[in-house]
């Protein structure tokens, strides 16, 4: 009887990377790590550039050369560009272009992040074991795992989020995003913190200015990037705030 396949969901964040390291340290079976990359458009990643480079230049080679496991990068058929420029077909805003995703109900997550994961999972054998990066100090999230086909190695080995951060740091596998934020997400995320947005405004202004170009297109229904502001106002506010002592969060 052959053993089931063991797969780790991997965003490149501290908890999922720590899961890979724990599997190696404790000789836990692991065959593949899977990362779903949202694309801004056909040529531009939706990942913060530093995190995208970390995934491709460090984490993927580490998994394949050091751990001896496959590192699979999934992509959806749709990009953020296509989600933004979708023409509404019914209701009071019929004929208008959808515009930016709403905070709390992100169409990009629905259309660009989740579909390739579901398609990948549907092709797996029912006895496949999935490692999920949920730390010991996240009881509500842990309660959703069955402990059989969905398993947390962090919980199994008593690792908190702070422990996961330290483990990644010790192995030189901590994503550079933690210099300016506490989470990883799309660089145009409507739920992004001010520190995440300021990073894009100051370090990658050409990319952020593409959002301002979209904001100024005709026939856009939803022009706000955050709950209250379009990109141009986000940029103006953060640049003004940065002149008065704005500081980025430190990692845990």
Secondary structure, DSSP 8 states (H G I E B T S, - for coil): -----EEEE--SSHHHHHHHHHHHHTT----EEEEE--BSSSSSBSB-HHHHHHIIIIIHHIIIIII--EEEEE--S--HHHHHT-B--SSTTTTSEEES-BTTB-HHIIIIIHHHHHHHHHTS-TT-EEE----TT-HHHHTT--SSSEE-HHHHTT--HHHHHHHHHHTT---GGGGT-SS--BTT-TT--HHHHHHHHHH-HHHHHHHHHHHTSTTEEE--SSSS--HHHHHHHHHHHHTTT-------
